[in-house]
Amino acid sequence: MSVREAGSRWHRGDADGTDRQLRVLRARWRTASLAAGWRFPNDWGVPEVDEVCASVVTEAELAGALAELGRARARSGAGLEETLTDLAALHAVVTNPAEVGGLVAPDPDATPSRLLRAVAVAWADATLGDLRGVEPGESLTGLATEEYLRIRLGELYRLGRRKGFHPADRYVLLVVTLDLTEVAGWPRLMAMILVGDVLRSVFDGGETLAVIGPSVAVVLAERDAALPKRTFEARMRIADRLAVDPDLRGARRAEVRVERLPCAEEAAQSLVHAVRRA
């Protein structure tokens, strides 16, 4: 049975039940994906997930929505195997009615090849696009990209070797992590836009500010006497901005912490990866 055919089960009922159908599908998909090995729950719920759910519930063409999901997974750092297992979780959920109960077992080999191809090609295109060129800025938040942050770290460590100082003694990564588990769709992006706005206003002295995941932003800042005050100010402003937006009431309190840079550049690059996936 194809996803399109099975999706008709989700389409039955009046329009008032659509929101509930979307919530049920999304929740079951997430549960199945996490059970199948999705490693970082906070990174799962990208806006493209909601687009895919809407396509299933309304029996719309899935390939386009799944291609966008594949690109989003690549941009967030998910590997191809993890991405295809997530797709298999969706297929297993849609083809197994909710009334059966219990967990479903995703099987990538059972996923229709047309859908596998749409996701895999889109994932590969996004990944190769990252390799073809590094853009310095991320358009929505106005912050730098992860790739640019990595370049800046490399420059900093090379400068330290030439000038005789160690970056670990002078610089830190200020990490802002949002728990957006209860937030879906456009408000997830709006939350990160608000975070970017706050960070630009607090850290306005030439620091490198970057977004490195769907819910993570960082500042490469100097370890000076003003850092604790600015860290506190960023934490309070982010909380205030999230609290006044009714669409972001599901966002839990932002975690703002300071990570000291390690001794070696390779370890610093690994730290960025760990922070993004934490």
Secondary structure, 3 states (H helix, E strand, C coil): CCHHHHHHHHHCCCHHHHHHHHHHHHHHHHHHHHHCCCCCHHHCCCHHHHHHHHHHHCCCCHHHHHHHHHHHHHHCCCCHHHHHHHHHHHHHHHCCCHHHCCCCCCCHHHCCHHHHHHHHHHHHHHHHHHHHCCCCECCCCCCECHHHHHHHHHHHHHHHHHHCCCHHHHEEEEEEECCCCCCCCHHHHHHHHHHHHHHHHHCCCCCEEEEEECCEEEEEEECCCCHHHHHHHHHHHHHHHHHHCHHHCCCCCCEEEEEECCCCHHHHHHHHHHHHHC
